[in-house]
Amino acid sequence: MNGPEFNPEAYFRAAWESVQIARPVEYTLFTFGESELPYLLVIDSEQPRQPVSVTKGEVKIARPLIVTPQTDRPEFRHFFDDADSFEGMIDFLLARTAAFRNLRLDNHQNRPELISDNVEEIVARLNRKLDDQEEDRVAILTAPYGLGGVAVLKYAAERVFQSAPGNIQELRERGFLPRI
């Protein structure tokens, strides 16, 4: 993975594009305090015709209650089993955005459940179940084997990016940012 022909940007893009948010949510994150993002993560098996895993989890995103220096780096907790292997991916993402500054992202997952169906069938069944329960706050994420943490990171990142305009507006309304 670290040979002379290794291209971290291509690796990151391939990993990022291989994971999906099969059922997005539309809620924005709180401007201050902690937001909770529940999800169901469906990970394909390592070998064909093996059980697929489904894990229930939640990302807690804490924004500071006070303004902190722009140099403060965000904290990512419990996203990857081997955090060292994905450290470059996080650095790559952070280098291209200011939206993560001053955040703490903490991922909590239950034990995975193995199911003998394919990813598409499981996603369809989970969608029906969530629709029947009128549940609109739980996302469904899918990932190839070994990239579950990337799927959760993508989900959290998209919620941060999509919430940013409303959060900035609230900061302006409260006098923390100048009005334009």
N, C-alpha and C positions, 0 to 999 in steps of 0.2 A: 504494500500500500504506500510505501514511502520511496519507491524507486524513482529514477530520473524522469520517467515518463508519467509519473503520477500528477494528475491535474486536479487540485482540490476543488476548484470551481465546478468542473465537470462532474466530479464525484458528488458534491453537494447537490447540484441540480438534478442528477439522476435519482438520488435518494429522495429529495424533496418532491419530485414529480411522481415517484412510485407510490407515495402514500396519498390517501384520499380522505376527504371529509364527506362521507356518504350522506350524512344527515346534519346539515349545519343548523346553528341556532342564531337568532337575530338579536339577542339581548346584548346591550353594551355593558362594559365594565364600569364599576364605580370610579369616580374621579379620585376619591380619597378612601382609604381603608381597604378592606379585603373583598374580592369578588370570587365566587365559586363557579367553576365550569365543570359540571358532571359530564361524563362520557362513557360510551361503551366502545372498547377497542377490539376489533376483529383482526387477528393476525393469521395469515396463511401458514400452512404447515411447511416445514423444511423440505420434506419429501412428498411427492405426489401421492394422493389417496390416503394421506394420514389425517388424523383429526386436526381441525382448526381450533385455535384458542379464542375465547371471548373473555375479556377482563373489564370489570366495572371499575371506574376510577374517577378522580376529581382533581383538577388543578386549582390550587388556591393562588390567586394573584394579589399580592399585597402592594399597594402603593403607599408611599411615605405620607405620614400625617404632617410632616414638615418638609419644606423644600431643602433638598440636599445638593451638594456640589455636582456639577455636570460630569465630573470625572468619576463619580461613583459608578461602579460596574454592577449590573443586575446579578441577582443570584438565581441559579437554576438548580433545584434540588430534586433528586429522585426521578430524573427523566430517562437516564440510561443506566443499564446494569454495569457497563464498563465506561465510565465517564471520560476516561483518558482517550478512548478511541474516538469519541465524538466532540472532544474539546475544540478541535479545529473547525467543526461545523458550527458550533456556537459562536466562535470568534468570527467566522465568515459572515454569519447573520448579523452580528452586532456591528461589524465594520460598515455595513451597508444601511444602517438605520439608527436613528436617534430615539425611536419610539420606546425602546426597552430601558432607557436610563432610569435609574432609581427604583427598579421593581424587584420584588422577590417572587419567584415562581416556584411553587412547591407541588410536586405531583404525588398523589397518594393512590395506590392501586390495591384492589383485592387480589386474591389468588385467581389465576386464570382457570377457566372451565374449558375442558376439551369437548368439542362437538364434532360428530362425524358427518358433516355436510360441507359443501363448498362455501366460499366467502359470500358469493352472491345470494345463495339461499338463506344464509344466516342473516345477512343485512336485510333482506326482504322480510324475514320473520320478525326481526327486532323492530323494523319500521312499523309493521302491523301492530305489534304489541304496544309500542309507544303511542301510535295513533289511537288505539283502543282506549288507552289510559289518558288520552288527551294531554300527553306529556310533551311540552315544547321547549324544555330547558336542557334536555339530554342530547348530546351529539353522538353520532355513530362515526367512528373512524376506522379505516382499513389500512393494513400495511403488509408488505411481504415479511417473511420470517426475518427476524433480527432488526427490523426497522420500526418497531412499535414506539420507541422513544421519539423518533423523528415525526411520526404521525401526531403524537401528543404535543410536541414542540410546534408543529405547523398549526395545529388547532389553536393553541394559546397565542401564537404570533398573529394569526388572522384576527382573533378577537381583540388584541391590543391595537392592531392597525385600524380596524373598523371602528373601534371606540374612540380613537384619538380625536377626531373632529369635535365630537360632543363633549369630550373631556376638556379640550382646549376652550371651548365656548363657556363651559361652567367655570373654569379658572378665570376667564375674563369677567364673567358676571360677578364673581366673588372678589374681584380686584387684585388677583395674583398676577395677571398679565395685562398689558395695555390693550385698550380697544383699538381696533384698526378702522 
